[in-house]
Amino acid sequence: MSYEIVMNNQSRIIIGTKQTLKSMKNGKISEVVIADDADKQITHKVVSLAIELGIPYQHVNSMKKLGAACGIEVGAAVVALEK
C-alpha cells in the first residue's frame, strides 16, 4: 500500500496505533501501512501482530506524508485498510 492507495480509500482507512491494533484483532484489516520515522516501540506492536495474523504490511518514509494522505493535519504512525 502506498500513499496513493490510502488517499483513494478514505472510507476504508483506520488511523492510529490503538484503533489499528483493535481492528486487527477483530479480523477487520486487510493491510497496514507503517511510517518509518515513527517511534519503533509503537510500531513494533503493529508489525508483530501483523506477522502473527498474516496481515500484509508496508512501510512508507514519512508520518507527515502518511497523515496528509489520510486527510489529517498531523502525522500518522500507522494506517490500516479495512477489508
VEXBA-225806 format. One record per residue (C-alpha): residue in three letters; x, y, z. Coordinates in nm, 4 decimals, always signed. Layout:
(node 'ALA'; (X; Y; Z));
...
This chain:
(node 'MET'; (+0.0000; +0.0000; +0.0000));
(node 'SER'; (+0.1307; +0.3430; -0.0786));
(node 'TYR'; (+0.0249; +0.6972; -0.0053));
(node 'GLU'; (-0.1969; +0.6887; -0.3169));
(node 'ILE'; (-0.3856; +0.3807; -0.2040));
(node 'VAL'; (-0.4537; +0.5458; +0.1322));
(node 'MET'; (-0.5783; +0.8585; -0.0452));
(node 'ASN'; (-0.8009; +0.6546; -0.2771));
(node 'ASN'; (-0.9609; +0.4517; +0.0037));
(node 'GLN'; (-1.0568; +0.7231; +0.2523));
(node 'SER'; (-1.3779; +0.5461; +0.3535));
(node 'ARG'; (-1.1872; +0.2280; +0.4470));
(node 'ILE'; (-0.8938; +0.3610; +0.6490));
(node 'ILE'; (-0.8286; +0.3410; +1.0196));
(node 'ILE'; (-0.5776; +0.5897; +1.1562));
(node 'GLY'; (-0.3646; +0.5329; +1.4637));
(node 'THR'; (-0.1978; +0.2516; +1.6504));
(node 'LYS'; (-0.4673; +0.1770; +1.9092));
(node 'GLN'; (-0.7517; +0.1612; +1.6585));
(node 'THR'; (-0.5409; -0.0417; +1.4154));
(node 'LEU'; (-0.4433; -0.2993; +1.6790));
(node 'LYS'; (-0.8056; -0.3343; +1.7916));
(node 'SER'; (-0.9315; -0.3785; +1.4353));
(node 'MET'; (-0.6525; -0.6244; +1.3523));
(node 'LYS'; (-0.7513; -0.8410; +1.6495));
(node 'ASN'; (-1.1143; -0.8303; +1.5318));
(node 'GLY'; (-1.0178; -0.9524; +1.1839));
(node 'LYS'; (-1.1246; -0.6335; +1.0062));
(node 'ILE'; (-0.7936; -0.5340; +0.8425));
(node 'SER'; (-0.6633; -0.6327; +0.5005));
(node 'GLU'; (-0.3389; -0.4328; +0.5008));
(node 'VAL'; (-0.1333; -0.1996; +0.7215));
(node 'VAL'; (+0.0941; +0.0953; +0.6411));
(node 'ILE'; (+0.3664; +0.1957; +0.8876));
(node 'ALA'; (+0.5709; +0.5162; +0.8794));
(node 'ASP'; (+0.9454; +0.4529; +0.9090));
(node 'ASP'; (+1.0043; +0.7706; +1.1072));
(node 'ALA'; (+0.7531; +0.6743; +1.3778));
(node 'ASP'; (+0.8548; +0.5545; +1.7250));
(node 'LYS'; (+0.9674; +0.1924; +1.6868));
(node 'GLN'; (+0.8263; +0.0971; +2.0285));
(node 'ILE'; (+0.4812; +0.1871; +1.8992));
(node 'THR'; (+0.5068; +0.0396; +1.5509));
(node 'HIS'; (+0.6724; -0.2816; +1.6699));
(node 'LYS'; (+0.3431; -0.3931; +1.8266));
(node 'VAL'; (+0.1626; -0.3472; +1.4948));
(node 'VAL'; (+0.4316; -0.5276; +1.2946));
(node 'SER'; (+0.4392; -0.8181; +1.5417));
(node 'LEU'; (+0.0615; -0.8617; +1.5326));
(node 'ALA'; (+0.0536; -0.8319; +1.1535));
(node 'ILE'; (+0.3112; -1.1102; +1.1266));
(node 'GLU'; (+0.1245; -1.3230; +1.3801));
(node 'LEU'; (-0.2081; -1.2800; +1.1986));
(node 'GLY'; (-0.0658; -1.2951; +0.8456));
(node 'ILE'; (-0.1741; -0.9421; +0.7574));
(node 'PRO'; (+0.0378; -0.7762; +0.4868));
(node 'TYR'; (+0.2132; -0.4567; +0.5867));
(node 'GLN'; (+0.4206; -0.1957; +0.4084));
(node 'HIS'; (+0.6470; +0.0852; +0.5146));
(node 'VAL'; (+0.6415; +0.4444; +0.3940));
(node 'ASN'; (+0.9010; +0.7136; +0.4631));
(node 'SER'; (+0.7086; +0.9851; +0.6416));
(node 'MET'; (+0.4487; +1.0174; +0.9169));
(node 'LYS'; (+0.3685; +1.3657; +0.7899));
(node 'LYS'; (+0.3022; +1.2440; +0.4337));
(node 'LEU'; (+0.1004; +0.9482; +0.5623));
(node 'GLY'; (-0.1145; +1.1824; +0.7717));
(node 'ALA'; (-0.1637; +1.4099; +0.4712));
(node 'ALA'; (-0.2682; +1.1102; +0.2602));
(node 'CYS'; (-0.5307; +1.0378; +0.5269));
(node 'GLY'; (-0.6568; +1.3936; +0.5101));
(node 'ILE'; (-0.5409; +1.4948; +0.8572));
(node 'GLU'; (-0.3125; +1.7809; +0.9546));
(node 'VAL'; (-0.0858; +1.5775; +1.1836));
(node 'GLY'; (+0.1399; +1.2841; +1.1162));
(node 'ALA'; (+0.0184; +0.9260; +1.1308));
(node 'ALA'; (+0.2436; +0.6452; +1.2532));
(node 'VAL'; (+0.0094; +0.3651; +1.1442));
(node 'VAL'; (-0.2791; +0.3419; +0.8999));
(node 'ALA'; (-0.4825; +0.0313; +0.8269));
(node 'LEU'; (-0.7096; -0.0547; +0.5368));
(node 'GLU'; (-1.0326; -0.2305; +0.6279));
(node 'LYS'; (-1.1458; -0.5354; +0.4358));
